[in-house]
Each structure stands twice: as structure tokens, then as C-alpha cells.
């Protein structure tokens, strides 16, 4: 297997997405394609779905492999049997520029259901595909759609002409089944990782609210530390004068991302998730920019 360079890894960092983001992106196509008079555009759907699978599962793989309790199971994953490391990457591990999960997740292809099944099953010590079949209301139809999506994506990306044409009804089935597959996968993975995790919406809202408050306190503490450094010429302003504008941006972004729902508890949960993700991003950015000064 070819080595992946440090620059390749950094190029892709941050592209993984929460399943809610993926579901939203895919649902957008339902309205976009309803009135199209160019059936050739339907060929993009399998490509987009597989790209969404790749972003979603890559993030999942990274998260699992960065958890020490699953670290010893990495060697069981077929796709990682022949991974090599170069000195740049080893140095990046040491400097906390990337994690082991960042690196290894990009060696796992997203070209068929079998690879997804093997990777998650081996990492979490579960029968991923077996649980999918148990939880799905139409397992044979669901898996047939997912296999078709992978097949069509390969066909449309690598063959000049095809005899397999798509129509609106068919791509709607693919989009709905792709959303169901991702939602089922997310439930299964969370249940395997956190068997005692909250089950009710109110518990999830409470937990996410507590997580945001914890992160906001961490961010405020970090800002106080940075402002006390008084180091000239840093990447960021010493006074961090933009923080007030950033806080307005954080709120506006949360409102926008939660607006895909019509309100209620789902809106509250999406709103808080957005606050959490935006806050995490700034904490990571500040820690990276001041990693030597904060020691």
C-alpha cells in the first residue's frame, strides 16, 4: 500500500461530518432534482452519496481508533494490514498535529459494504451488518440499494458510457435508503461505544447543553491565558478582539444549521450541536496557534 504523506492527511482533516450534516446534504437533493429536465444529472447522486458515506465513516473510524480502549483491535482491520509510516507522519504524531485515527482512517477505502462491515465489526467487536439486518424494516431492500449505489458510483466514475440510466423515483429510493443506512449505522456505533448513553430526546438535550457549557468554560479559560501572554507577532491578536464578533457568528451559524427543522426539541438539539462544533473548532485552532506559548 502506498504511503500517505503528511500534506495529504492535513488536506483532508476536518472533512468528516456528523450524520445529521450528511442527512441534510442528501435531503437537499430531493427538492433540487424534483423539477430537473436533465436526467443526466441523476448520475451525480450515487457519486455524492458515496462521498457522503466516505466523510461520515472516515470520521467514525478516526474517533474509534483514537479511543485507547479500541486501539488493540486496529490490527484486525483488513484494510490496515499493510499500512506504512514515514518520518514526517511520526513527527506529526509527536507534535500533536494529527492523530493516529486521522492517519489510519484515510487508508480505509469506501467502495463497498463489505469494507465498512469489516472495519466497524473488527474495531468494535460487533456484527455490524448483522445488526443492520435486525434493525432495518427492509434489510434486503436497503442493502440492495446500498450495493447498487456503490456499483453505480464506480460505473459513472470509471466508464465512458453505461446502459444503466436513472430516473427521479429511483434516485429518491437511493437517497432515502442512504439516509436510513447512515442513521442506522450511527445508532449501532453509538450503542456499541456508549451502551449507557442517553436514550430520550430530553436526556440528549441535557447532555449536549452540559457539553457546550463545559467547552465554553474551556474556551474562556484559554482566551484568558492567551491574553495574558502578551507575545508580539503571533498568528492571532494578543487581545483577541475578534472574539465578540466570533460569538455572534457562532450564534448565527447555530441558528442557520438548526433551521432545517421547524422547531421543537430537534431544533434545540441541532442548535446546541452547532454551538459545540464551532466552539471545539476555535479551541483547536487556538491551541494549535499557541501550542508553544501555552506550555
N, C-alpha and C positions, 0 to 999 in steps of 0.2 A: 504494500500500500504506500502511495506517495505521502511524503511528509506535508503537513500544512504549516505554512510559515506563520510567524507571529503577526505580520501585517494582515494576512488573510483572516486570522481569528479576530483581530481588532475591527476589521471591516464589518464583520457580522455581529459584533457584540450589541446587545440591546434590541435585536430584531425579533427575538422570541416574544410571543404575545399570550395574554390571558385568554382563556377560551371565550369569554364574553366579547372581547375585541374581535376574535375570529368570527363568531356568530354574527356580530353586527355587520362586518365587512361582507360576509356571504349573503346576508339578507338584503343588503342594498341592491344586489343583482336582480332580485325578484322584481323590483319596480323598474330598474333600468332597462331590463330586457323585455318587459311585457309588451311594449309598443314597437319593438325594433322590426324593421322591414329588411334587415340584412342577416339572414340565417347564418352566414359565415362567422358572425361574431360569437355564435354559440360555442364555437370551438375553443374560445378562450376560457370558458368556465372550468373544464377539467384541469387546465393548467393552473388557474387561480386557486382551485380547491386544493390541489396537491401542494402548491406553495404555502397555503394556509396550514395544511397538515404539518409541513416541514417546520414552519415557525413555531407552531404550537408544541409539537412533540420534542423539538430541539430544546425548547425551554424546560419542558418536563424532564428530559434526560439530564440536563445540566443541574437542575435542582436536586434530583435524586442522587446523582454522582457526587455532588458537593456535600451531601449529608454523610458524616463519618459512619453511621450505622449501616449504610449500604455499600461502603467503599470496597469491602472484600468481595462483593458479588460482581464487580465490574469485569473481572477476568472471565466470567461465564458468558458474557455477551459475544455472540459470533462476530458481529461487525467490528469488534475491537481487538480481535485476536492478533492482528499484525500491525498495530499502531507503533510508529517510531516517534521519538522526541529529538529535537535539535537543541543546541545550547541556548539559542535565543529564547525559545519557549521555556526552558528550565529556568533561565534568568527571570523571565516574566512571572513565573510562579513565585520565585523568591521575593520579587518586588511587589507582589500582590496586584500586578497589572491584569492578570487573568487568573481564573481558577482552573482546577483540573476538569471540572464539569464543562467550562467554556471550551476547553481544548478538545476533549473527547467527544462532546456532543456533535461536533461538525464532521466526525468520521462516520457517523451513523447515517446511512442513506435513507431517503424516504421515497421508495419506489414500489413498495408493495406492502400488503397487510402482514405478511409473514415476518418481515424485519421489525415492524412495530411490535408485533406479538412477542417475538423472541426477546427483544430488548426490554420491554416492560416486565414480561414474565420473569426473566432472569434477574433483573435488578431488584424487583420487589418480592420475588419468590411466590408468585401467584400464577394462576392460569388465566391470563388476561383475555384471550379470545373466548375461552370457555365461559367466563363471567359475562362477557358481551352477549353471548348467545342466551344466557339465562335472563339477563335484564332486558333485552330487546323484545318488543312486542312482535317483531317480524324479523328474526335473525337471518334467515336465508335471504330475504329480500334486501335487507340492509347490507350484508356482506357482499352480495352480488353487485349492488350499486357501487360500493367502495372499490371492489376489484375492477369494475368497468371504468371507474374514474381513473384509476392508475393506468389501465390499459390504453384508454383514450389519450391521456396526457402524453404517454410515451409515443403514441402514434402521431399525434398532432405536432409534437416537437421534433420527431426524427424521421418522418416520412413525408415525401413531397406531395403525394396525393393519396387520398383514402376513399373508401367506399362506404364508410360509416358516418352518415350525416346525423345531425342533431336537430331537434325542434324544441319549442318552448316548454311543452309538457314534460319532455324527457329531462331537460336541464333543471326544471323545478324539482323533479324527483331526486336528482343528484344533489342539489343544494340542500334540500330538506334532510336527505339521508346523511350527507356530510355533517350537517349541524347535529343530528342525532348521535352520530358516531363520536364526535368531539365531546358532546355533553356527557355521554355515557362513559367515555374514557376518563374524563375529568373526575366524575363521581367515583369510578373504580379506583383510580390512582389516589385520590384524597382519602378514601376509605381504607386503603392499604397502608398509607403513610400515617394517617391520624384516625385510628379506629374509634377514638372517643371524641372526635370533633363535633362541633355544634350541628344539630340536625334541623332546628327550626329557624325560620327567617329572622325572628327576633333575636335569637342567640347569635346568629351570624352578624346581624347589625351591631349588637352589643360588642362582640369580639372585634369587629373591624373598627368601631369607634375607639375602643381601648388601644388598638394598634396604632391608629392615627395619632392619638394623644401622646403615646409613647414616642413615636417618631418626631412629632412636633417639638417635644421637650428635648430630644436628642439634637435636633437641628438648631434650636435656640441656644443650647449649650455650646454647640460647635461654633456658632456665629460669635458668641461672646469670647470664646478662645481666640478666634481668628482676629477679631477687632483688637484684642489685647496684644497681638504680636508686633504691630507697628513695623512691619517689614516693607521697605520700599521696593518697587519694581516687580512685585508678584503678579501672577496672571490675573488675579482679582483685585478690586479696590480694597484697601485696608478697612475702610469704613463700611464696605458692602452696602453702599447707598441704594443699590437697586433692589434690596430685599423687599421693601414696601410694594414696589411695582410687581415684583415676582409673586408676592402673596395675592395680589389682585388677579394676576394671571392664573395662579393655582385655583382660585375660586371660579374664575370664568371657564377654565378648562374642565373643571368638575361638572359645572352646570351643563356645558355643551355635551360632554360624554354621557351624562345621565339622561339627557333629553331624548334619547332613543326610546325611553319608556314614557308612559303617560302619568307617572307619579306613583305614589304609594310606597310600599316597603322596598320594591325593586329599585325605584329611583334613589331612595336613601342609600341602599347598598352600593349601587354603581357610583353615586356621588362620593361616598367615603372611600371606595376603592381607588377612585381617581386621585383624591387627596393623598392617599397613601403612596401611590406610584410616583406622583410628582415630587413628593417630599423625599422619598427614597432616592430619586434621581439627583436632587440637589445635594443631599448628604454625600452621595457617592462622588459627585463632581468636586465638592469642597474638600473632601478627604484626599482625593487624588491630587488636587492642586496644591494642597498644603501638607502633603504626607511627610515631608522632611521637617518642616517648621513646627508641626504639631507633636513631634516626638519628644 
